[in-house]
Amino acid sequence: MISRFITLIIFTTTLSVNAQESTIITRDVVYMKDGRVLTGEILIFQESDGDITFKDEQGRKYSITREEYRYFVEDERVNVSGSDTLIINPRKTNEFEFSAGLSTFVTEVNGQVTPDLPQDLGSFSSPWYIPYNLRLGFGKYFDRTHFVGIRLDYALAGIDTYLSPAIRYKYQFDGYKKNVAWYIMAELKYEFIQDEFMGVNADTSTIDGEIYYNIDYAFQKMTSFGIGLSQGVAFILRDKRSISLEFSLFRNNILSSEYLYETELLKFSRWRSSGIGLSLMYNI
């Protein structure tokens, strides 16, 4: 008796899971020329000019001219599972976008001493610098897949002063079949940094006949120019809004550097920096 009851429970549970995992739905599908795939119901089809009155799966109604779509399929039967995206939120195609959020990065600054010293000092690496920035961005999409814009980072904490404008290009390469967009981002950026950086003390120590130069720190301001490459993912919300997350790699060359106050430290030259970054943005 107990074994039969357990068998019945297992059988019923299996049927319930299968019912949840697979469902057949019927819908109309319109394949747009800009790459979008609209799903919902065709309310009116004008045979004279091919225009369509369409209602999407969110209940919104709008008109589509024949020049805007490639073709459509009526009463398409789809076998969907619980993980399928049934409602594809619209994305921006040729519109402007404003972004606001936070960014951070980890960078190490390397340099060599300017003067010709009796001893070859080689290069030195600074401790890591980790600023926490406010990020603002603005740009425009072109045919959905291409985006050109600018962004500005301003340090809120982690470093004395940091300001970085950049020109950005984004290429969106996913198939527009889900509410998740994948893209790569390339940027050219300028940086202004003010913080304590390394310098070489002019005083030397002699140990076993060898000359040693002491490393010290002093406030400097620097400007740099660099390139960055990012992998990003955007989660598409309603009304063409999104939340994006980016992971980046970058490398900078220092354009100029100077001490803020008088110091006996010898200034480093040929500074350069590289690192990794992360940003979280809300896009409207």
C-alpha positions as CSV (number, residue, x, y, z in Angstrom):
1,M,0.0,0.0,0.0
2,I,2.7,2.4,1.0
3,S,4.8,1.6,-2.1
4,R,1.8,2.2,-4.4
5,F,1.2,5.6,-2.7
6,I,4.8,6.6,-3.1
7,T,4.7,5.5,-6.8
8,L,1.5,7.6,-7.3
9,I,3.2,10.7,-5.7
10,I,6.3,10.3,-8.0
11,F,4.1,9.9,-11.1
12,T,2.0,13.0,-10.2
13,T,5.1,15.1,-9.5
14,T,6.7,14.0,-12.8
15,L,3.6,15.1,-14.7
16,S,3.4,18.4,-12.9
17,V,7.1,19.1,-13.6
18,N,6.7,18.2,-17.3
19,A,3.7,20.5,-17.5
20,Q,5.7,23.4,-16.0
21,E,8.7,22.7,-18.2
22,S,6.9,22.6,-21.5
23,T,3.9,24.7,-22.8
24,I,2.6,25.2,-26.3
25,I,1.6,28.8,-27.1
26,T,0.3,30.4,-30.3
27,R,1.4,33.9,-31.4
28,D,2.0,36.1,-34.3
29,V,5.6,37.1,-35.1
30,V,6.8,40.1,-37.1
31,Y,10.4,40.1,-38.3
32,M,11.6,43.8,-38.4
33,K,14.2,45.1,-40.8
34,D,16.2,46.6,-37.8
35,G,16.7,43.1,-36.4
36,R,13.9,43.1,-33.8
37,V,11.5,40.1,-33.6
38,L,8.0,41.2,-32.4
39,T,5.7,38.7,-30.8
40,G,2.0,39.3,-30.0
41,E,-1.1,39.6,-32.2
42,I,-1.7,41.1,-35.6
43,L,-5.0,43.0,-35.2
44,I,-5.3,44.4,-38.7
45,F,-3.5,43.7,-41.9
46,Q,-4.0,46.1,-44.8
47,E,-3.7,44.1,-48.0
48,S,-3.6,47.2,-50.1
49,D,-0.3,48.6,-48.7
50,G,0.9,45.8,-46.3
51,D,0.6,48.0,-43.1
52,I,0.0,46.2,-39.8
53,T,-1.8,47.2,-36.6
54,F,0.0,45.1,-34.0
55,K,-0.5,44.4,-30.2
56,D,2.6,43.1,-28.4
57,E,2.6,40.7,-25.5
58,Q,2.7,43.7,-23.1
59,G,-0.6,45.0,-24.5
60,R,0.8,48.0,-26.4
61,K,-0.7,48.8,-29.8
62,Y,1.1,50.5,-32.7
63,S,1.2,50.6,-36.4
64,I,4.0,49.1,-38.6
65,T,4.4,50.1,-42.2
66,R,5.5,47.7,-44.9
67,E,8.8,49.4,-45.2
68,E,9.6,48.6,-41.5
69,Y,9.3,44.8,-41.5
70,R,10.7,41.9,-43.7
71,Y,7.9,39.4,-43.2
72,F,5.5,38.0,-40.5
73,V,4.2,34.6,-39.4
74,E,0.6,34.2,-38.1
75,D,-0.5,31.6,-35.5
76,E,3.0,30.3,-34.9
77,R,2.9,27.4,-32.5
78,V,5.8,27.5,-30.1
79,N,6.9,24.9,-27.6
80,V,8.4,26.9,-24.7
81,S,10.0,26.0,-21.4
82,G,10.0,28.0,-18.2
83,S,13.5,29.5,-19.0
84,D,12.4,30.9,-22.4
85,T,11.9,34.7,-22.7
86,L,8.4,35.1,-23.9
87,I,8.3,38.9,-24.0
88,I,11.2,40.7,-25.7
89,N,11.5,44.2,-24.4
90,P,12.2,46.8,-27.2
91,R,15.7,48.3,-27.4
92,K,17.0,51.6,-28.6
93,T,17.9,51.6,-32.3
94,N,18.7,55.1,-33.4
95,E,18.0,57.0,-30.2
96,F,20.1,58.9,-27.6
97,E,21.0,57.3,-24.3
98,F,22.0,58.8,-20.9
99,S,23.7,56.8,-18.3
100,A,24.6,57.2,-14.6
101,G,26.3,54.8,-12.2
102,L,29.4,53.8,-10.4
103,S,32.8,52.6,-11.6
104,T,36.1,51.5,-10.0
105,F,39.4,50.1,-11.1
106,V,42.7,48.8,-9.8
107,T,45.9,50.2,-11.3
108,E,49.6,50.0,-10.7
109,V,51.8,52.9,-11.7
110,N,55.3,52.3,-13.0
111,G,58.1,54.7,-13.8
112,Q,61.8,55.4,-14.2
113,V,63.9,58.3,-12.7
114,T,64.6,61.2,-15.0
115,P,68.2,62.2,-14.1
116,D,71.2,60.1,-15.0
117,L,72.3,58.7,-11.6
118,P,75.5,56.8,-10.8
119,Q,73.5,53.7,-10.4
120,D,70.9,52.2,-12.8
121,L,67.8,52.2,-10.7
122,G,65.6,50.4,-13.3
123,S,61.9,50.8,-12.9
124,F,59.7,51.0,-9.9
125,S,56.1,50.0,-9.3
126,S,53.7,51.9,-7.0
127,P,51.2,50.4,-4.6
128,W,47.8,49.8,-6.2
129,Y,45.4,52.7,-6.5
130,I,41.7,52.0,-6.2
131,P,39.4,55.0,-6.8
132,Y,35.6,54.7,-6.5
133,N,34.0,56.9,-9.1
134,L,30.7,58.5,-10.1
135,R,30.2,57.8,-13.9
136,L,28.1,59.7,-16.3
137,G,27.6,58.9,-20.0
138,F,25.8,60.1,-23.1
139,G,25.7,58.8,-26.6
140,K,23.6,57.6,-29.6
141,Y,22.8,54.3,-31.1
142,F,23.0,53.6,-34.8
143,D,20.9,50.7,-36.1
144,R,20.9,49.2,-32.6
145,T,24.3,47.4,-33.0
146,H,26.5,50.5,-33.0
147,F,26.8,53.1,-30.3
148,V,29.1,56.2,-30.1
149,G,29.3,58.3,-27.0
150,I,31.3,59.9,-24.2
151,R,31.6,59.3,-20.5
152,L,33.1,61.0,-17.4
153,D,34.5,59.5,-14.3
154,Y,35.0,61.5,-11.1
155,A,36.5,60.0,-7.9
156,L,34.3,60.0,-4.8
157,A,36.8,58.1,-2.6
158,G,39.9,56.0,-2.7
159,I,42.2,58.7,-4.3
160,D,42.7,62.4,-3.7
161,T,41.6,63.7,-7.1
162,Y,40.7,61.7,-10.2
163,L,38.9,63.0,-13.4
164,S,38.7,61.1,-16.6
165,P,36.7,61.9,-19.8
166,A,36.6,59.3,-22.6
167,I,35.2,58.7,-26.1
168,R,33.5,55.3,-26.4
169,Y,32.4,52.9,-29.2
170,K,30.1,49.9,-28.5
171,Y,29.3,47.0,-30.7
172,Q,26.2,44.9,-29.6
173,F,26.6,41.4,-31.0
174,D,23.8,39.3,-29.5
175,G,20.9,38.0,-31.6
176,Y,18.2,40.1,-29.9
177,K,16.3,37.0,-28.8
178,K,16.4,37.6,-25.1
179,N,16.3,40.6,-22.7
180,V,20.0,40.4,-22.2
181,A,22.3,42.2,-24.6
182,W,26.0,41.4,-24.9
183,Y,28.5,43.9,-26.3
184,I,32.2,45.0,-26.4
185,M,33.3,48.5,-25.7
186,A,36.4,50.3,-26.8
187,E,37.4,53.7,-25.5
188,L,40.1,56.4,-25.7
189,K,40.5,58.2,-22.4
190,Y,42.3,61.2,-20.8
191,E,43.0,61.1,-17.0
192,F,43.9,63.7,-14.4
193,I,45.2,62.2,-11.1
194,Q,46.4,63.9,-8.0
195,D,47.7,61.8,-5.1
196,E,50.9,60.7,-3.4
197,F,53.3,59.0,-5.8
198,M,56.8,57.6,-5.6
199,G,60.0,59.7,-5.8
200,V,63.7,59.0,-5.2
201,N,65.3,60.7,-2.3
202,A,68.5,62.5,-3.3
203,D,70.2,61.3,-0.1
204,T,72.0,58.0,-0.7
205,S,73.2,55.2,1.5
206,T,76.3,53.1,0.9
207,I,76.2,49.5,1.9
208,D,79.2,47.2,1.1
209,G,80.4,49.8,-1.4
210,E,77.1,50.0,-3.3
211,I,75.0,53.1,-3.5
212,Y,71.3,52.8,-2.6
213,Y,68.7,55.5,-3.3
214,N,65.7,55.8,-0.9
215,I,62.2,55.7,-2.1
216,D,59.8,58.3,-0.7
217,Y,56.3,59.7,-1.5
218,A,55.1,63.1,-2.3
219,F,51.9,64.7,-3.7
220,Q,52.0,64.9,-7.5
221,K,49.6,65.7,-10.2
222,M,49.7,63.7,-13.5
223,T,47.9,63.6,-16.8
224,S,47.7,60.5,-19.0
225,F,46.2,59.2,-22.2
226,G,45.1,55.6,-22.6
227,I,43.0,52.9,-24.3
228,G,40.6,50.5,-22.8
229,L,38.6,47.4,-23.9
230,S,35.5,46.2,-22.1
231,Q,33.2,43.2,-22.1
232,G,29.7,44.3,-21.2
233,V,26.2,42.8,-20.6
234,A,23.0,44.9,-20.4
235,F,19.7,43.7,-18.9
236,I,16.9,45.2,-20.9
237,L,14.0,46.7,-19.0
238,R,10.7,48.2,-20.1
239,D,10.6,51.5,-22.0
240,K,14.0,50.8,-23.6
241,R,15.8,51.2,-20.3
242,S,18.6,48.9,-19.1
243,I,21.1,48.1,-16.4
244,S,24.6,47.3,-17.7
245,L,27.7,45.7,-16.1
246,E,31.2,46.1,-17.7
247,F,34.5,44.5,-17.0
248,S,37.5,46.3,-18.6
249,L,41.2,46.2,-19.2
250,F,43.3,49.3,-19.9
251,R,46.7,50.8,-20.3
252,N,47.8,54.4,-20.0
253,N,50.9,56.5,-20.8
254,I,51.7,59.5,-18.6
255,L,51.7,62.8,-20.5
256,S,53.0,65.0,-17.7
257,S,53.7,64.9,-13.9
258,E,54.9,67.5,-11.4
259,Y,55.1,67.8,-7.6
260,L,52.6,70.0,-5.9
261,Y,55.1,71.3,-3.3
262,E,58.8,71.9,-3.1
263,T,60.7,68.7,-2.5
264,E,64.1,67.2,-2.8
265,L,62.8,64.1,-4.4
266,L,63.9,63.3,-7.9
267,K,61.0,63.0,-10.2
268,F,60.2,59.9,-12.1
269,S,59.6,59.9,-15.8
270,R,58.2,57.6,-18.4
271,W,55.3,56.8,-16.1
272,R,52.8,54.2,-17.4
273,S,49.9,52.4,-15.7
274,S,47.7,49.4,-16.4
275,G,44.9,47.7,-14.6
276,I,41.4,46.3,-14.6
277,G,38.0,48.0,-14.0
278,L,34.4,47.4,-13.2
279,S,31.3,49.6,-13.7
280,L,27.6,49.4,-13.1
281,M,25.3,51.7,-15.0
282,Y,21.6,52.6,-15.3
283,N,20.7,53.6,-18.8
284,I,17.7,55.6,-20.0
